[in-house]
Amino acid sequence: MASSERSPAELPDDAGGDPACWMHRVCDECGRLADEDPPTRCPSCGKHLEAI
Ligand SMILES: [Zn+2]
């Protein structure tokens, strides 16, 4: 019954994600978002982003 119902309200969360989960990718130096999860380097300024 309930399994046949899909709540449209849940879709935006799945598509956009939670902004908080991106915070560890943000470069401290220039504020750019890295292309991948740390550990990696900032694609803009080259700062090393540490894994949390
Ligand atoms: Zn940077």
mmCIF file of the protein (N, C-alpha, C, O) and its ligand, coordinates in Angstrom:
data_MODEL
# 
_entry.id   MODEL 
# 
loop_
_entity.id 
_entity.type 
_entity.pdbx_number_of_molecules 
1 polymer     1 
2 non-polymer 1 
# 
_entity_poly.entity_id                      1 
_entity_poly.type                           'polypeptide(L)' 
_entity_poly.nstd_linkage                   no 
_entity_poly.nstd_monomer                   no 
_entity_poly.pdbx_seq_one_letter_code       MASSERSPAELPDDAGGDPACWMHRVCDECGRLADEDPPTRCPSCGKHLEAI 
_entity_poly.pdbx_seq_one_letter_code_can   MASSERSPAELPDDAGGDPACWMHRVCDECGRLADEDPPTRCPSCGKHLEAI 
_entity_poly.pdbx_strand_id                 A 
# 
loop_
_entity_poly_seq.entity_id 
_entity_poly_seq.num 
_entity_poly_seq.mon_id 
_entity_poly_seq.hetero 
1 1  MET n 
1 2  ALA n 
1 3  SER n 
1 4  SER n 
1 5  GLU n 
1 6  ARG n 
1 7  SER n 
1 8  PRO n 
1 9  ALA n 
1 10 GLU n 
1 11 LEU n 
1 12 PRO n 
1 13 ASP n 
1 14 ASP n 
1 15 ALA n 
1 16 GLY n 
1 17 GLY n 
1 18 ASP n 
1 19 PRO n 
1 20 ALA n 
1 21 CYS n 
1 22 TRP n 
1 23 MET n 
1 24 HIS n 
1 25 ARG n 
1 26 VAL n 
1 27 CYS n 
1 28 ASP n 
1 29 GLU n 
1 30 CYS n 
1 31 GLY n 
1 32 ARG n 
1 33 LEU n 
1 34 ALA n 
1 35 ASP n 
1 36 GLU n 
1 37 ASP n 
1 38 PRO n 
1 39 PRO n 
1 40 THR n 
1 41 ARG n 
1 42 CYS n 
1 43 PRO n 
1 44 SER n 
1 45 CYS n 
1 46 GLY n 
1 47 LYS n 
1 48 HIS n 
1 49 LEU n 
1 50 GLU n 
1 51 ALA n 
1 52 ILE n 
# 
loop_
_struct_asym.id 
_struct_asym.entity_id 
A 1 
B 2 
# 
loop_
_chem_comp.id 
_chem_comp.type 
_chem_comp.mon_nstd_flag 
ALA 'L-peptide linking' y 
ARG 'L-peptide linking' y 
ASP 'L-peptide linking' y 
CYS 'L-peptide linking' y 
GLU 'L-peptide linking' y 
GLY 'peptide linking'   y 
HIS 'L-peptide linking' y 
ILE 'L-peptide linking' y 
LEU 'L-peptide linking' y 
LYS 'L-peptide linking' y 
MET 'L-peptide linking' y 
PRO 'L-peptide linking' y 
SER 'L-peptide linking' y 
THR 'L-peptide linking' y 
TRP 'L-peptide linking' y 
VAL 'L-peptide linking' y 
ZN  non-polymer         . 
# 
_pdbx_entity_nonpoly.entity_id   2 
_pdbx_entity_nonpoly.name        ? 
_pdbx_entity_nonpoly.comp_id     ZN 
# 
_pdbx_nonpoly_scheme.asym_id         B 
_pdbx_nonpoly_scheme.entity_id       2 
_pdbx_nonpoly_scheme.mon_id          ZN 
_pdbx_nonpoly_scheme.ndb_seq_num     1 
_pdbx_nonpoly_scheme.pdb_seq_num     101 
_pdbx_nonpoly_scheme.auth_seq_num    101 
_pdbx_nonpoly_scheme.pdb_mon_id      ZN 
_pdbx_nonpoly_scheme.auth_mon_id     ZN 
_pdbx_nonpoly_scheme.pdb_strand_id   A 
_pdbx_nonpoly_scheme.pdb_ins_code    . 
# 
loop_
_atom_site.group_PDB 
_atom_site.id 
_atom_site.type_symbol 
_atom_site.label_atom_id 
_atom_site.label_alt_id 
_atom_site.label_comp_id 
_atom_site.label_asym_id 
_atom_site.label_entity_id 
_atom_site.label_seq_id 
_atom_site.pdbx_PDB_ins_code 
_atom_site.Cartn_x 
_atom_site.Cartn_y 
_atom_site.Cartn_z 
_atom_site.occupancy 
_atom_site.B_iso_or_equiv 
_atom_site.pdbx_formal_charge 
_atom_site.auth_seq_id 
_atom_site.auth_comp_id 
_atom_site.auth_asym_id 
_atom_site.auth_atom_id 
_atom_site.pdbx_PDB_model_num 
ATOM   1   N  N  . MET A 1 1  ? 0.835  -1.202 0.000  1.00 0.00 ? 1   MET A N  1 
ATOM   2   C  CA . MET A 1 1  ? 0.000  0.000  0.000  1.00 0.00 ? 1   MET A CA 1 
ATOM   3   C  C  . MET A 1 1  ? 0.868  1.250  0.000  1.00 0.00 ? 1   MET A C  1 
ATOM   4   O  O  . MET A 1 1  ? 0.912  2.010  -0.968 1.00 0.00 ? 1   MET A O  1 
ATOM   5   N  N  . ALA A 1 2  ? 1.541  1.429  1.096  1.00 0.00 ? 2   ALA A N  1 
ATOM   6   C  CA . ALA A 1 2  ? 2.374  2.621  1.209  1.00 0.00 ? 2   ALA A CA 1 
ATOM   7   C  C  . ALA A 1 2  ? 3.545  2.574  0.241  1.00 0.00 ? 2   ALA A C  1 
ATOM   8   O  O  . ALA A 1 2  ? 4.057  3.612  -0.176 1.00 0.00 ? 2   ALA A O  1 
ATOM   9   N  N  . SER A 1 3  ? 3.963  1.372  -0.110 1.00 0.00 ? 3   SER A N  1 
ATOM   10  C  CA . SER A 1 3  ? 5.113  1.230  -0.990 1.00 0.00 ? 3   SER A CA 1 
ATOM   11  C  C  . SER A 1 3  ? 4.810  1.727  -2.400 1.00 0.00 ? 3   SER A C  1 
ATOM   12  O  O  . SER A 1 3  ? 5.725  2.048  -3.158 1.00 0.00 ? 3   SER A O  1 
ATOM   13  N  N  . SER A 1 4  ? 3.515  1.792  -2.753 1.00 0.00 ? 4   SER A N  1 
ATOM   14  C  CA . SER A 1 4  ? 3.146  2.262  -4.075 1.00 0.00 ? 4   SER A CA 1 
ATOM   15  C  C  . SER A 1 4  ? 3.079  3.787  -4.131 1.00 0.00 ? 4   SER A C  1 
ATOM   16  O  O  . SER A 1 4  ? 2.946  4.382  -5.201 1.00 0.00 ? 4   SER A O  1 
ATOM   17  N  N  . GLU A 1 5  ? 3.172  4.397  -2.964 1.00 0.00 ? 5   GLU A N  1 
ATOM   18  C  CA . GLU A 1 5  ? 3.102  5.858  -2.921 1.00 0.00 ? 5   GLU A CA 1 
ATOM   19  C  C  . GLU A 1 5  ? 4.500  6.464  -2.853 1.00 0.00 ? 5   GLU A C  1 
ATOM   20  O  O  . GLU A 1 5  ? 5.371  5.985  -2.127 1.00 0.00 ? 5   GLU A O  1 
ATOM   21  N  N  . ARG A 1 6  ? 4.687  7.510  -3.617 1.00 0.00 ? 6   ARG A N  1 
ATOM   22  C  CA . ARG A 1 6  ? 5.971  8.213  -3.564 1.00 0.00 ? 6   ARG A CA 1 
ATOM   23  C  C  . ARG A 1 6  ? 5.722  9.652  -3.169 1.00 0.00 ? 6   ARG A C  1 
ATOM   24  O  O  . ARG A 1 6  ? 4.918  10.350 -3.787 1.00 0.00 ? 6   ARG A O  1 
ATOM   25  N  N  . SER A 1 7  ? 6.398  10.076 -2.166 1.00 0.00 ? 7   SER A N  1 
ATOM   26  C  CA . SER A 1 7  ? 6.221  11.444 -1.699 1.00 0.00 ? 7   SER A CA 1 
ATOM   27  C  C  . SER A 1 7  ? 7.114  12.403 -2.474 1.00 0.00 ? 7   SER A C  1 
ATOM   28  O  O  . SER A 1 7  ? 8.338  12.323 -2.379 1.00 0.00 ? 7   SER A O  1 
ATOM   29  N  N  . PRO A 1 8  ? 6.514  13.307 -3.237 1.00 0.00 ? 8   PRO A N  1 
ATOM   30  C  CA . PRO A 1 8  ? 7.308  14.284 -4.015 1.00 0.00 ? 8   PRO A CA 1 
ATOM   31  C  C  . PRO A 1 8  ? 8.199  15.140 -3.132 1.00 0.00 ? 8   PRO A C  1 
ATOM   32  O  O  . PRO A 1 8  ? 9.236  15.634 -3.573 1.00 0.00 ? 8   PRO A O  1 
ATOM   33  N  N  . ALA A 1 9  ? 7.793  15.311 -1.898 1.00 0.00 ? 9   ALA A N  1 
ATOM   34  C  CA . ALA A 1 9  ? 8.541  16.166 -0.976 1.00 0.00 ? 9   ALA A CA 1 
ATOM   35  C  C  . ALA A 1 9  ? 9.914  15.580 -0.652 1.00 0.00 ? 9   ALA A C  1 
ATOM   36  O  O  . ALA A 1 9  ? 10.817 16.304 -0.233 1.00 0.00 ? 9   ALA A O  1 
ATOM   37  N  N  . GLU A 1 10 ? 10.069 14.285 -0.845 1.00 0.00 ? 10  GLU A N  1 
ATOM   38  C  CA . GLU A 1 10 ? 11.341 13.653 -0.515 1.00 0.00 ? 10  GLU A CA 1 
ATOM   39  C  C  . GLU A 1 10 ? 12.342 13.754 -1.660 1.00 0.00 ? 10  GLU A C  1 
ATOM   40  O  O  . GLU A 1 10 ? 13.541 13.582 -1.441 1.00 0.00 ? 10  GLU A O  1 
ATOM   41  N  N  . LEU A 1 11 ? 11.889 14.023 -2.844 1.00 0.00 ? 11  LEU A N  1 
ATOM   42  C  CA . LEU A 1 11 ? 12.764 14.045 -4.003 1.00 0.00 ? 11  LEU A CA 1 
ATOM   43  C  C  . LEU A 1 11 ? 13.809 15.159 -3.972 1.00 0.00 ? 11  LEU A C  1 
ATOM   44  O  O  . LEU A 1 11 ? 14.973 14.894 -4.270 1.00 0.00 ? 11  LEU A O  1 
ATOM   45  N  N  . PRO A 1 12 ? 13.441 16.393 -3.626 1.00 0.00 ? 12  PRO A N  1 
ATOM   46  C  CA . PRO A 1 12 ? 14.439 17.466 -3.597 1.00 0.00 ? 12  PRO A CA 1 
ATOM   47  C  C  . PRO A 1 12 ? 15.606 17.168 -2.669 1.00 0.00 ? 12  PRO A C  1 
ATOM   48  O  O  . PRO A 1 12 ? 16.743 17.534 -2.969 1.00 0.00 ? 12  PRO A O  1 
ATOM   49  N  N  . ASP A 1 13 ? 15.345 16.514 -1.554 1.00 0.00 ? 13  ASP A N  1 
ATOM   50  C  CA . ASP A 1 13 ? 16.415 16.184 -0.619 1.00 0.00 ? 13  ASP A CA 1 
ATOM   51  C  C  . ASP A 1 13 ? 17.393 15.194 -1.240 1.00 0.00 ? 13  ASP A C  1 
ATOM   52  O  O  . ASP A 1 13 ? 18.602 15.274 -1.022 1.00 0.00 ? 13  ASP A O  1 
ATOM   53  N  N  . ASP A 1 14 ? 16.860 14.276 -2.003 1.00 0.00 ? 14  ASP A N  1 
ATOM   54  C  CA . ASP A 1 14 ? 17.706 13.267 -2.609 1.00 0.00 ? 14  ASP A CA 1 
ATOM   55  C  C  . ASP A 1 14 ? 18.537 13.863 -3.739 1.00 0.00 ? 14  ASP A C  1 
ATOM   56  O  O  . ASP A 1 14 ? 19.668 13.441 -3.976 1.00 0.00 ? 14  ASP A O  1 
ATOM   57  N  N  . ALA A 1 15 ? 17.976 14.835 -4.429 1.00 0.00 ? 15  ALA A N  1 
ATOM   58  C  CA . ALA A 1 15 ? 18.660 15.424 -5.572 1.00 0.00 ? 15  ALA A CA 1 
ATOM   59  C  C  . ALA A 1 15 ? 19.683 16.466 -5.137 1.00 0.00 ? 15  ALA A C  1 
ATOM   60  O  O  . ALA A 1 15 ? 20.781 16.534 -5.689 1.00 0.00 ? 15  ALA A O  1 
ATOM   61  N  N  . GLY A 1 16 ? 19.324 17.268 -4.159 1.00 0.00 ? 16  GLY A N  1 
ATOM   62  C  CA . GLY A 1 16 ? 20.201 18.369 -3.774 1.00 0.00 ? 16  GLY A CA 1 
ATOM   63  C  C  . GLY A 1 16 ? 21.189 18.000 -2.699 1.00 0.00 ? 16  GLY A C  1 
ATOM   64  O  O  . GLY A 1 16 ? 22.292 18.545 -2.657 1.00 0.00 ? 16  GLY A O  1 
ATOM   65  N  N  . GLY A 1 17 ? 20.817 17.087 -1.832 1.00 0.00 ? 17  GLY A N  1 
ATOM   66  C  CA . GLY A 1 17 ? 21.699 16.706 -0.751 1.00 0.00 ? 17  GLY A CA 1 
ATOM   67  C  C  . GLY A 1 17 ? 21.721 17.755 0.337  1.00 0.00 ? 17  GLY A C  1 
ATOM   68  O  O  . GLY A 1 17 ? 21.157 18.841 0.200  1.00 0.00 ? 17  GLY A O  1 
ATOM   69  N  N  . ASP A 1 18 ? 22.385 17.402 1.421  1.00 0.00 ? 18  ASP A N  1 
ATOM   70  C  CA . ASP A 1 18 ? 22.501 18.323 2.546  1.00 0.00 ? 18  ASP A CA 1 
ATOM   71  C  C  . ASP A 1 18 ? 23.762 19.166 2.421  1.00 0.00 ? 18  ASP A C  1 
ATOM   72  O  O  . ASP A 1 18 ? 24.856 18.614 2.301  1.00 0.00 ? 18  ASP A O  1 
ATOM   73  N  N  . PRO A 1 19 ? 23.635 20.484 2.445  1.00 0.00 ? 19  PRO A N  1 
ATOM   74  C  CA . PRO A 1 19 ? 24.804 21.364 2.303  1.00 0.00 ? 19  PRO A CA 1 
ATOM   75  C  C  . PRO A 1 19 ? 25.901 21.065 3.307  1.00 0.00 ? 19  PRO A C  1 
ATOM   76  O  O  . PRO A 1 19 ? 27.079 21.293 3.030  1.00 0.00 ? 19  PRO A O  1 
ATOM   77  N  N  . ALA A 1 20 ? 25.526 20.559 4.462  1.00 0.00 ? 20  ALA A N  1 
ATOM   78  C  CA . ALA A 1 20 ? 26.507 20.283 5.509  1.00 0.00 ? 20  ALA A CA 1 
ATOM   79  C  C  . ALA A 1 20 ? 27.500 19.212 5.092  1.00 0.00 ? 20  ALA A C  1 
ATOM   80  O  O  . ALA A 1 20 ? 28.642 19.205 5.552  1.00 0.00 ? 20  ALA A O  1 
ATOM   81  N  N  . CYS A 1 21 ? 27.067 18.309 4.223  1.00 0.00 ? 21  CYS A N  1 
ATOM   82  C  CA . CYS A 1 21 ? 27.951 17.215 3.831  1.00 0.00 ? 21  CYS A CA 1 
ATOM   83  C  C  . CYS A 1 21 ? 29.010 17.668 2.834  1.00 0.00 ? 21  CYS A C  1 
ATOM   84  O  O  . CYS A 1 21 ? 29.922 16.908 2.508  1.00 0.00 ? 21  CYS A O  1 
ATOM   85  N  N  . TRP A 1 22 ? 28.894 18.898 2.348  1.00 0.00 ? 22  TRP A N  1 
ATOM   86  C  CA . TRP A 1 22 ? 29.884 19.444 1.415  1.00 0.00 ? 22  TRP A CA 1 
ATOM   87  C  C  . TRP A 1 22 ? 30.943 20.272 2.138  1.00 0.00 ? 22  TRP A C  1 
ATOM   88  O  O  . TRP A 1 22 ? 31.967 20.633 1.557  1.00 0.00 ? 22  TRP A O  1 
ATOM   89  N  N  . MET A 1 23 ? 30.687 20.566 3.394  1.00 0.00 ? 23  MET A N  1 
ATOM   90  C  CA . MET A 1 23 ? 31.549 21.509 4.103  1.00 0.00 ? 23  MET A CA 1 
ATOM   91  C  C  . MET A 1 23 ? 33.005 21.069 4.142  1.00 0.00 ? 23  MET A C  1 
ATOM   92  O  O  . MET A 1 23 ? 33.904 21.906 4.062  1.00 0.00 ? 23  MET A O  1 
ATOM   93  N  N  . HIS A 1 24 ? 33.248 19.777 4.264  1.00 0.00 ? 24  HIS A N  1 
ATOM   94  C  CA . HIS A 1 24 ? 34.624 19.297 4.363  1.00 0.00 ? 24  HIS A CA 1 
ATOM   95  C  C  . HIS A 1 24 ? 35.350 19.388 3.034  1.00 0.00 ? 24  HIS A C  1 
ATOM   96  O  O  . HIS A 1 24 ? 36.563 19.190 2.977  1.00 0.00 ? 24  HIS A O  1 
ATOM   97  N  N  . ARG A 1 25 ? 34.623 19.685 1.963  1.00 0.00 ? 25  ARG A N  1 
ATOM   98  C  CA . ARG A 1 25 ? 35.266 19.833 0.652  1.00 0.00 ? 25  ARG A CA 1 
ATOM   99  C  C  . ARG A 1 25 ? 35.634 21.280 0.358  1.00 0.00 ? 25  ARG A C  1 
ATOM   100 O  O  . ARG A 1 25 ? 36.369 21.561 -0.589 1.00 0.00 ? 25  ARG A O  1 
ATOM   101 N  N  . VAL A 1 26 ? 35.126 22.187 1.164  1.00 0.00 ? 26  VAL A N  1 
ATOM   102 C  CA . VAL A 1 26 ? 35.362 23.598 0.885  1.00 0.00 ? 26  VAL A CA 1 
ATOM   103 C  C  . VAL A 1 26 ? 36.773 23.999 1.295  1.00 0.00 ? 26  VAL A C  1 
ATOM   104 O  O  . VAL A 1 26 ? 37.208 23.729 2.414  1.00 0.00 ? 26  VAL A O  1 
ATOM   105 N  N  . CYS A 1 27 ? 37.477 24.641 0.380  1.00 0.00 ? 27  CYS A N  1 
ATOM   106 C  CA . CYS A 1 27 ? 38.840 25.079 0.626  1.00 0.00 ? 27  CYS A CA 1 
ATOM   107 C  C  . CYS A 1 27 ? 38.865 26.234 1.637  1.00 0.00 ? 27  CYS A C  1 
ATOM   108 O  O  . CYS A 1 27 ? 38.111 27.200 1.522  1.00 0.00 ? 27  CYS A O  1 
ATOM   109 N  N  . ASP A 1 28 ? 39.742 26.105 2.614  1.00 0.00 ? 28  ASP A N  1 
ATOM   110 C  CA . ASP A 1 28 ? 39.855 27.156 3.626  1.00 0.00 ? 28  ASP A CA 1 
ATOM   111 C  C  . ASP A 1 28 ? 40.452 28.430 3.043  1.00 0.00 ? 28  ASP A C  1 
ATOM   112 O  O  . ASP A 1 28 ? 40.173 29.532 3.514  1.00 0.00 ? 28  ASP A O  1 
ATOM   113 N  N  . GLU A 1 29 ? 41.265 28.267 2.024  1.00 0.00 ? 29  GLU A N  1 
ATOM   114 C  CA . GLU A 1 29 ? 41.993 29.403 1.465  1.00 0.00 ? 29  GLU A CA 1 
ATOM   115 C  C  . GLU A 1 29 ? 41.136 30.244 0.521  1.00 0.00 ? 29  GLU A C  1 
ATOM   116 O  O  . GLU A 1 29 ? 41.096 31.469 0.637  1.00 0.00 ? 29  GLU A O  1 
ATOM   117 N  N  . CYS A 1 30 ? 40.462 29.592 -0.399 1.00 0.00 ? 30  CYS A N  1 
ATOM   118 C  CA . CYS A 1 30 ? 39.752 30.341 -1.431 1.00 0.00 ? 30  CYS A CA 1 
ATOM   119 C  C  . CYS A 1 30 ? 38.252 30.089 -1.440 1.00 0.00 ? 30  CYS A C  1 
ATOM   120 O  O  . CYS A 1 30 ? 37.507 30.778 -2.137 1.00 0.00 ? 30  CYS A O  1 
ATOM   121 N  N  . GLY A 1 31 ? 37.805 29.097 -0.665 1.00 0.00 ? 31  GLY A N  1 
ATOM   122 C  CA . GLY A 1 31 ? 36.379 28.847 -0.555 1.00 0.00 ? 31  GLY A CA 1 
ATOM   123 C  C  . GLY A 1 31 ? 35.801 28.028 -1.683 1.00 0.00 ? 31  GLY A C  1 
ATOM   124 O  O  . GLY A 1 31 ? 34.586 27.843 -1.766 1.00 0.00 ? 31  GLY A O  1 
ATOM   125 N  N  . ARG A 1 32 ? 36.664 27.537 -2.553 1.00 0.00 ? 32  ARG A N  1 
ATOM   126 C  CA . ARG A 1 32 ? 36.175 26.729 -3.657 1.00 0.00 ? 32  ARG A CA 1 
ATOM   127 C  C  . ARG A 1 32 ? 35.826 25.322 -3.192 1.00 0.00 ? 32  ARG A C  1 
ATOM   128 O  O  . ARG A 1 32 ? 36.415 24.801 -2.244 1.00 0.00 ? 32  ARG A O  1 
ATOM   129 N  N  . LEU A 1 33 ? 34.861 24.717 -3.874 1.00 0.00 ? 33  LEU A N  1 
ATOM   130 C  CA . LEU A 1 33 ? 34.468 23.355 -3.556 1.00 0.00 ? 33  LEU A CA 1 
ATOM   131 C  C  . LEU A 1 33 ? 35.324 22.392 -4.368 1.00 0.00 ? 33  LEU A C  1 
ATOM   132 O  O  . LEU A 1 33 ? 35.400 22.486 -5.593 1.00 0.00 ? 33  LEU A O  1 
ATOM   133 N  N  . ALA A 1 34 ? 35.971 21.459 -3.658 1.00 0.00 ? 34  ALA A N  1 
ATOM   134 C  CA . ALA A 1 34 ? 36.799 20.472 -4.341 1.00 0.00 ? 34  ALA A CA 1 
ATOM   135 C  C  . ALA A 1 34 ? 35.942 19.522 -5.163 1.00 0.00 ? 34  ALA A C  1 
ATOM   136 O  O  . ALA A 1 34 ? 34.759 19.325 -4.885 1.00 0.00 ? 34  ALA A O  1 
ATOM   137 N  N  . ASP A 1 35 ? 36.560 18.944 -6.174 1.00 0.00 ? 35  ASP A N  1 
ATOM   138 C  CA . ASP A 1 35 ? 35.831 18.046 -7.063 1.00 0.00 ? 35  ASP A CA 1 
ATOM   139 C  C  . ASP A 1 35 ? 35.591 16.680 -6.459 1.00 0.00 ? 35  ASP A C  1 
ATOM   140 O  O  . ASP A 1 35 ? 34.752 15.917 -6.938 1.00 0.00 ? 35  ASP A O  1 
ATOM   141 N  N  . GLU A 1 36 ? 36.331 16.370 -5.402 1.00 0.00 ? 36  GLU A N  1 
ATOM   142 C  CA . GLU A 1 36 ? 36.204 15.051 -4.784 1.00 0.00 ? 36  GLU A CA 1 
ATOM   143 C  C  . GLU A 1 36 ? 36.406 15.155 -3.293 1.00 0.00 ? 36  GLU A C  1 
ATOM   144 O  O  . GLU A 1 36 ? 36.829 16.193 -2.784 1.00 0.00 ? 36  GLU A O  1 
ATOM   145 N  N  . ASP A 1 37 ? 36.105 14.076 -2.591 1.00 0.00 ? 37  ASP A N  1 
ATOM   146 C  CA . ASP A 1 37 ? 36.272 14.066 -1.141 1.00 0.00 ? 37  ASP A CA 1 
ATOM   147 C  C  . ASP A 1 37 ? 37.747 14.101 -0.764 1.00 0.00 ? 37  ASP A C  1 
ATOM   148 O  O  . ASP A 1 37 ? 38.581 13.509 -1.450 1.00 0.00 ? 37  ASP A O  1 
ATOM   149 N  N  . PRO A 1 38 ? 38.067 14.790 0.321  1.00 0.00 ? 38  PRO A N  1 
ATOM   150 C  CA . PRO A 1 38 ? 39.427 14.777 0.842  1.00 0.00 ? 38  PRO A CA 1 
ATOM   151 C  C  . PRO A 1 38 ? 39.835 13.366 1.234  1.00 0.00 ? 38  PRO A C  1 
ATOM   152 O  O  . PRO A 1 38 ? 38.958 12.544 1.497  1.00 0.00 ? 38  PRO A O  1 
ATOM   153 N  N  . PRO A 1 39 ? 41.133 13.044 1.287  1.00 0.00 ? 39  PRO A N  1 
ATOM   154 C  CA . PRO A 1 39 ? 42.219 13.976 1.004  1.00 0.00 ? 39  PRO A CA 1 
ATOM   155 C  C  . PRO A 1 39 ? 42.388 14.248 -0.492 1.00 0.00 ? 39  PRO A C  1 
ATOM   156 O  O  . PRO A 1 39 ? 42.426 13.333 -1.315 1.00 0.00 ? 39  PRO A O  1 
ATOM   157 N  N  . THR A 1 40 ? 42.488 15.529 -0.808 1.00 0.00 ? 40  THR A N  1 
ATOM   158 C  CA . THR A 1 40 ? 42.691 15.934 -2.192 1.00 0.00 ? 40  THR A CA 1 
ATOM   159 C  C  . THR A 1 40 ? 43.276 17.335 -2.178 1.00 0.00 ? 40  THR A C  1 
ATOM   160 O  O  . THR A 1 40 ? 43.588 17.868 -1.114 1.00 0.00 ? 40  THR A O  1 
ATOM   161 N  N  . ARG A 1 41 ? 43.424 17.927 -3.336 1.00 0.00 ? 41  ARG A N  1 
ATOM   162 C  CA . ARG A 1 41 ? 43.914 19.291 -3.413 1.00 0.00 ? 41  ARG A CA 1 
ATOM   163 C  C  . ARG A 1 41 ? 42.851 20.193 -4.008 1.00 0.00 ? 41  ARG A C  1 
ATOM   164 O  O  . ARG A 1 41 ? 42.058 19.782 -4.855 1.00 0.00 ? 41  ARG A O  1 
ATOM   165 N  N  . CYS A 1 42 ? 42.858 21.423 -3.545 1.00 0.00 ? 42  CYS A N  1 
ATOM   166 C  CA . CYS A 1 42 ? 41.944 22.405 -4.095 1.00 0.00 ? 42  CYS A CA 1 
ATOM   167 C  C  . CYS A 1 42 ? 42.271 22.619 -5.570 1.00 0.00 ? 42  CYS A C  1 
ATOM   168 O  O  . CYS A 1 42 ? 43.425 22.878 -5.913 1.00 0.00 ? 42  CYS A O  1 
ATOM   169 N  N  . PRO A 1 43 ? 41.274 22.514 -6.443 1.00 0.00 ? 43  PRO A N  1 
ATOM   170 C  CA . PRO A 1 43 ? 41.504 22.676 -7.879 1.00 0.00 ? 43  PRO A CA 1 
ATOM   171 C  C  . PRO A 1 43 ? 41.834 24.113 -8.254 1.00 0.00 ? 43  PRO A C  1 
ATOM   172 O  O  . PRO A 1 43 ? 42.300 24.380 -9.361 1.00 0.00 ? 43  PRO A O  1 
ATOM   173 N  N  . SER A 1 44 ? 41.595 25.030 -7.341 1.00 0.00 ? 44  SER A N  1 
ATOM   174 C  CA . SER A 1 44 ? 41.820 26.434 -7.636 1.00 0.00 ? 44  SER A CA 1 
ATOM   175 C  C  . SER A 1 44 ? 43.186 26.910 -7.157 1.00 0.00 ? 44  SER A C  1 
ATOM   176 O  O  . SER A 1 44 ? 43.971 27.443 -7.942 1.00 0.00 ? 44  SER A O  1 
ATOM   177 N  N  . CYS A 1 45 ? 43.475 26.718 -5.861 1.00 0.00 ? 45  CYS A N  1 
ATOM   178 C  CA . CYS A 1 45 ? 44.710 27.258 -5.294 1.00 0.00 ? 45  CYS A CA 1 
ATOM   179 C  C  . CYS A 1 45 ? 45.704 26.168 -4.931 1.00 0.00 ? 45  CYS A C  1 
ATOM   180 O  O  . CYS A 1 45 ? 46.850 26.471 -4.599 1.00 0.00 ? 45  CYS A O  1 
ATOM   181 N  N  . GLY A 1 46 ? 45.294 24.905 -4.986 1.00 0.00 ? 46  GLY A N  1 
ATOM   182 C  CA . GLY A 1 46 ? 46.220 23.812 -4.736 1.00 0.00 ? 46  GLY A CA 1 
ATOM   183 C  C  . GLY A 1 46 ? 46.411 23.469 -3.280 1.00 0.00 ? 46  GLY A C  1 
ATOM   184 O  O  . GLY A 1 46 ? 47.242 22.622 -2.954 1.00 0.00 ? 46  GLY A O  1 
ATOM   185 N  N  . LYS A 1 47 ? 45.662 24.105 -2.390 1.00 0.00 ? 47  LYS A N  1 
ATOM   186 C  CA . LYS A 1 47 ? 45.774 23.798 -0.965 1.00 0.00 ? 47  LYS A CA 1 
ATOM   187 C  C  . LYS A 1 47 ? 45.345 22.359 -0.705 1.00 0.00 ? 47  LYS A C  1 
ATOM   188 O  O  . LYS A 1 47 ? 44.370 21.869 -1.276 1.00 0.00 ? 47  LYS A O  1 
ATOM   189 N  N  . HIS A 1 48 ? 46.093 21.699 0.165  1.00 0.00 ? 48  HIS A N  1 
ATOM   190 C  CA . HIS A 1 48 ? 45.754 20.318 0.508  1.00 0.00 ? 48  HIS A CA 1 
ATOM   191 C  C  . HIS A 1 48 ? 44.567 20.308 1.471  1.00 0.00 ? 48  HIS A C  1 
ATOM   192 O  O  . HIS A 1 48 ? 44.580 20.982 2.501  1.00 0.00 ? 48  HIS A O  1 
ATOM   193 N  N  . LEU A 1 49 ? 43.558 19.543 1.120  1.00 0.00 ? 49  LEU A N  1 
ATOM   194 C  CA . LEU A 1 49 ? 42.394 19.403 1.990  1.00 0.00 ? 49  LEU A CA 1 
ATOM   195 C  C  . LEU A 1 49 ? 42.500 18.072 2.714  1.00 0.00 ? 49  LEU A C  1 
ATOM   196 O  O  . LEU A 1 49 ? 42.579 17.016 2.085  1.00 0.00 ? 49  LEU A O  1 
ATOM   197 N  N  . GLU A 1 50 ? 42.499 18.129 4.022  1.00 0.00 ? 50  GLU A N  1 
ATOM   198 C  CA . GLU A 1 50 ? 42.652 16.929 4.822  1.00 0.00 ? 50  GLU A CA 1 
ATOM   199 C  C  . GLU A 1 50 ? 41.342 16.178 4.974  1.00 0.00 ? 50  GLU A C  1 
ATOM   200 O  O  . GLU A 1 50 ? 40.274 16.781 5.073  1.00 0.00 ? 50  GLU A O  1 
ATOM   201 N  N  . ALA A 1 51 ? 41.433 14.883 4.992  1.00 0.00 ? 51  ALA A N  1 
ATOM   202 C  CA . ALA A 1 51 ? 40.258 14.054 5.236  1.00 0.00 ? 51  ALA A CA 1 
ATOM   203 C  C  . ALA A 1 51 ? 39.839 14.164 6.695  1.00 0.00 ? 51  ALA A C  1 
ATOM   204 O  O  . ALA A 1 51 ? 40.672 14.283 7.593  1.00 0.00 ? 51  ALA A O  1 
ATOM   205 N  N  . ILE A 1 52 ? 38.542 14.120 6.907  1.00 0.00 ? 52  ILE A N  1 
ATOM   206 C  CA . ILE A 1 52 ? 38.031 14.195 8.276  1.00 0.00 ? 52  ILE A CA 1 
ATOM   207 C  C  . ILE A 1 52 ? 37.589 12.822 8.728  1.00 0.00 ? 52  ILE A C  1 
ATOM   208 O  O  . ILE A 1 52 ? 37.125 12.663 9.857  1.00 0.00 ? 52  ILE A O  1 
HETATM 209 ZN ZN . ZN  B 2 .  ? 41.653 26.827 -2.612 1.00 0.00 2 101 ZN  A ZN 1 
# 
